[in-house]
Amino acid sequence: MGLFSFGPPKHDLFTELEKKQIVDAIREQEKRTSGEIRVFVEKKCRYVDPVERAREVFMGLEMEHTAHRNGVLIYIAYKHKQLAIFGDEGIHRALGEKFWHAEVEKMLQEFNANHFADGVIKIVGDVGSALIQHFPYDRTDKNELPDDIVFGD
């Protein structure tokens, strides 16, 4: 989990080109792993702890239904300036809490420099590399979840 401190919140965090670049980054990583990566963006976090909100979103998107329990959600609440990364039990067991905290810190550095899309793309790459290491692509693999960015209220 983490807080970032950029200037006034933007109504839309990403341009159309940046949205495409993020989705392309997700698709590129998922070509090499059975893991699944999703990005969820909303204005406000309903909880004090963004990890709890990320868990709720993760379950709401039914990300726990992947065959290897290796889905990862990147959560952003831009008006409340909160971030979290939530990994399902299979990938969380393989990587541990320290990995997620380090990735949030990297994303915070990018966001604090107003590099929102670049920060997400960098984390998608890091998470993808970890998924590839622990859950490499298998010929029987199928894309179990949509790759698009999900925007909440």
C-alpha positions in Angstrom: 0.0 0.0 0.0 1.1 3.5 -0.4 0.3 7.2 -0.7 1.6 9.5 -3.3 1.7 13.3 -3.4 1.3 14.7 -6.8 -0.4 18.0 -7.7 -4.2 18.4 -8.1 -5.9 15.2 -9.1 -6.6 14.9 -12.7 -10.1 14.0 -13.8 -8.7 11.3 -16.1 -5.3 10.0 -15.0 -4.3 8.7 -18.4 -4.6 9.9 -22.0 -6.1 7.6 -24.6 -2.6 6.8 -25.8 -1.4 6.0 -22.3 -4.4 3.7 -21.7 -3.4 1.8 -24.9 0.2 1.6 -23.8 -0.8 0.2 -20.4 -3.1 -2.4 -22.0 -0.4 -3.3 -24.6 2.1 -3.7 -21.7 -0.3 -6.1 -19.9 -0.8 -8.1 -23.1 2.9 -8.3 -23.8 3.6 -9.7 -20.3 0.7 -12.1 -20.4 2.0 -13.7 -23.6 4.8 -15.2 -21.5 3.0 -16.3 -18.4 -0.2 -18.1 -17.3 -0.6 -15.2 -14.8 -3.1 -12.4 -15.2 -2.6 -8.7 -14.5 -5.4 -6.1 -14.2 -5.4 -2.4 -13.4 -8.2 -0.7 -11.6 -8.5 3.1 -11.2 -11.0 5.0 -9.2 -11.2 8.5 -7.7 -11.7 7.6 -4.0 -10.7 4.7 -1.8 -13.6 3.5 0.4 -11.2 2.3 3.1 -8.3 3.7 5.1 -6.2 0.8 3.9 -6.0 0.6 0.1 -5.0 -3.0 0.3 -8.4 -3.9 1.7 -10.1 -2.0 -1.1 -7.8 -3.7 -3.6 -8.9 -7.1 -2.1 -12.5 -6.1 -2.5 -12.0 -5.1 -6.1 -10.0 -8.2 -6.8 -12.9 -10.4 -5.6 -15.5 -8.2 -7.4 -13.6 -8.7 -10.7 -13.6 -12.5 -9.9 -9.8 -12.6 -10.2 -9.5 -15.4 -7.7 -10.9 -17.8 -10.3 -7.7 -18.3 -12.3 -6.5 -21.8 -12.6 -3.2 -21.2 -10.7 -4.5 -18.4 -8.4 -1.9 -16.1 -10.0 -3.9 -12.9 -10.7 -2.4 -9.5 -9.7 -4.4 -6.3 -9.4 -2.8 -2.9 -9.5 -5.1 -0.5 -7.6 -5.1 3.3 -7.9 -7.4 5.8 -6.1 -6.2 9.0 -7.6 -8.2 11.6 -5.6 -7.3 10.0 -2.3 -3.8 9.4 -3.7 -3.6 5.8 -2.7 -2.1 2.7 -4.3 -2.0 -1.0 -3.7 -1.0 -4.2 -5.5 -2.9 -7.3 -4.6 -1.7 -10.7 -5.6 -3.8 -13.9 -5.4 -2.6 -16.7 -3.1 -0.5 -18.6 -5.7 1.7 -15.6 -6.7 1.7 -14.1 -3.2 3.0 -17.4 -1.8 5.8 -17.3 -4.4 6.8 -13.7 -3.9 5.9 -12.7 -0.4 5.0 -9.3 1.2 8.4 -7.7 0.6 8.0 -7.9 -3.2 4.6 -6.1 -3.2 5.9 -3.4 -0.9 8.9 -2.8 -3.1 6.8 -2.5 -6.2 4.4 0.0 -4.5 7.4 2.0 -3.5 8.6 2.1 -7.2 5.2 3.1 -8.3 5.1 5.8 -5.7 8.4 7.3 -7.0 7.0 7.4 -10.5 3.6 8.9 -9.4 5.3 11.5 -7.2 7.2 12.6 -10.3 3.8 12.8 -12.2 4.8 9.8 -14.3 1.5 8.0 -13.9 1.3 5.8 -17.0 5.1 5.1 -16.9 4.7 4.1 -13.3 2.0 1.6 -14.1 3.8 0.3 -17.2 7.0 -0.3 -15.1 5.1 -2.2 -12.4 3.2 -4.2 -15.1 6.7 -5.2 -16.4 8.0 -6.1 -12.9 5.0 -8.1 -12.0 5.0 -9.8 -15.4 8.6 -10.8 -14.9 7.8 -12.3 -11.5 4.8 -14.1 -13.0 7.0 -15.4 -15.9 9.5 -16.8 -13.4 7.0 -18.6 -11.2 4.2 -19.3 -13.7 5.7 -19.5 -17.2 3.5 -19.7 -20.3 2.2 -23.1 -21.1 0.8 -24.1 -24.5 -2.5 -24.9 -22.8 -2.7 -21.4 -21.3 -5.6 -19.1 -22.2 -6.2 -15.5 -21.3 -8.6 -16.0 -18.3 -9.3 -12.3 -17.6 -9.7 -9.2 -19.8 -6.7 -7.0 -20.2 -8.4 -3.6 -20.3 -8.1 -1.0 -17.5 -11.2 -1.0 -15.2 -12.4 2.4 -14.2 -14.5 2.7 -11.0 -16.5 5.7 -9.7 
